[in-house]
Amino acid sequence: MSTNSTLKVGRRKTATARVLMKAGNGAIIINKKDAKDYFRTQNLFEEVMHPLKATDTVGKYDLSIIVSGGGFTGQAGAIKLAISRALVENDAEMKSTLRKEGLMTRDPRAVERKKCGQPKARKKFQFSKR
């Protein structure tokens, strides 16, 4: 890895994203596809762009992202965290801005495990008194 590129990992639910960030003209490639083509909805693309917009660095970095696991929402959250971490690695002064926006905190929420004797984590089988 060269000195002008940064590799960071972000996670959300069961999704894991690896972001390679280097100086460039703003190209964002996710799993060998353009970011706008990868996400089906505009709001997920906006979520991915949030760290770049918050720090006013849109168009300054090329991002190559490999994401796996989970669904599109979890993947967008994982990418958002990884981008935030990569921005802080490049410029530590951005950390306070990203922290105020809530972009430096990993979201700990995940699916609760299924319990035995129940159909799901909290749902119970129907009870019949008679």
C-alpha positions, 0 to 999 in steps of 0.5 A, spaced: 500 500 500 502 506 498 502 512 502 497 516 498 492 511 499 488 509 505 484 502 507 479 502 512 474 497 514 466 499 516 461 494 519 453 494 520 449 489 522 452 483 518 455 487 512 463 489 512 465 494 507 473 495 505 474 502 502 480 504 499 481 512 498 486 516 494 486 523 491 483 523 485 476 526 482 471 523 485 470 516 482 466 512 487 466 504 485 462 499 489 464 492 487 466 494 480 460 498 479 458 505 479 455 507 486 449 510 483 448 504 479 449 499 485 444 502 490 437 502 487 434 508 491 437 515 491 437 515 499 442 510 500 447 513 495 446 520 499 447 516 506 454 513 503 455 521 500 454 524 507 461 523 510 464 527 504 458 532 504 459 533 511 467 535 510 466 538 504 470 533 500 466 531 494 470 530 488 477 530 492 478 523 493 477 516 488 473 511 492 474 503 491 469 499 495 469 492 496 462 490 500 459 484 502 454 481 507 447 483 509 442 487 505 443 494 501 441 498 508 447 495 512 452 495 506 450 503 506 451 504 513 458 500 513 460 504 507 459 510 510 463 508 517 469 506 513 469 512 509 468 516 515 474 513 518 478 513 512 477 521 512 480 521 519 486 517 517 487 522 512 486 529 516 485 528 523 481 535 524 475 532 520 474 528 526 470 533 530 466 535 524 464 527 523 463 526 530 458 531 531 454 528 525 454 522 528 458 518 523 464 516 527 460 511 531 459 504 529 451 502 530 451 496 534 444 494 533 444 487 530 438 481 529 437 478 535 438 470 535 432 465 535 431 462 541 429 455 542 422 453 543 420 459 539 419 460 532 423 467 532 427 471 537 421 474 541 415 471 537 411 465 541 407 459 538 400 460 539 397 458 546 391 454 547 388 454 554 383 448 552 
